[in-house]
């Protein structure tokens, strides 16, 4: 299980514990999510004071309604981010904010620049698959491909470093890339 999967499952479990009345679960949820949720509130409301007030509303509301979380409908961080966004917009509409907030119509369009957990998971899985496939190559192919693609070495530089003819180096890399492609397609 990847770190992202583990974090997601821990957050789901904490929300379930919170729904059962476990106060320590709220502390865990706060530690895991407060920075991201504060950022959402701050982007919408414009001032630290207003964002802190909205964030407090988020966790009070979460305490009261953790039992409404449905893991089949959303990841825990997406659900909480929506909670934060809605609380911040509610504060804008109620007029409880200081100057500096964005207009309500613009708040609807503010997006979170952080990649979604699912996107992060896909990237991590792709990276892991590439690295696993690279490990299946012969050592000379693996070294040549890593040096060429990760460090920008040319075929000529690789051939010189390895003490082999240029054509041989090109063959090693070409065969290694073909094997890598087959591995990634399976």
Residue, then its C-alpha position, 0 to 999 in steps of 0.5 A: x500500500x502506498x503512502x497516499x493509500x495509507x493516509x487516505x485509509x487512516x483519514x477514513x478510519x479517523x472520520x469513522x471514529x469521530x462519528x462514533x464519538x472518539x475525540x482523539x480522532x478529531x485531533x488526528x483529522x485536524x493535524x492531517x488536514x488543517x493546512x490544506x483546509x486553511x489554505x482553501x479558506x484563506x484563498x476565498x476569504x482573503x484574511x487570516x482571521x476570517x480563514x481561521x474563523x471559517x476553519x473553526x466552523x469546519x471542524x465544529x461542523x465536522x464534529x457534528x456531522x462526521x456520521x454523514x461521510x460516505x467513503x463511496x462518494x468521495x475521498x475524505x480530503x475531497x469531502x473535507x475540502x468541500x466542507x471548507x469551501x462551503x463554510x468559507x462561502x457561507x461566511x462571505x454570504x453572511x457578511x461576517x468577513x472583514x475587507x479583503x475577501x473575494x466576491x462570492x461569485x469569484x469564490x465559486x471559481x477558486x480552485x485548489x491547485x493541489x493535485x487530487x489524491x487520486x491523481x497523486x496516486x496515479x503518478x506514484x503508481x506510474x513512477x513505481x511501475x517505471x522503476x520496477x520495469x527498469x530493474x528488470x533490464x540488464x545492468x548495462x542497459x539499465x545504467x545506459x538508459x538511466x544515464x541518458x534519460x535522467x542525466x541527459x547523456x548522449x549516445x556518444x558520451x555513454x559509449x565513451x564512458x563504457x568503452x564500447x562502439x557507438x553502434x553497440x551503445x545505441x543497440x543496448x539502449x534500443x533493446x532496453x527501451x523495447x524491453x521497458x516498453x513491453x514491461x510497461x504495457x503489461 
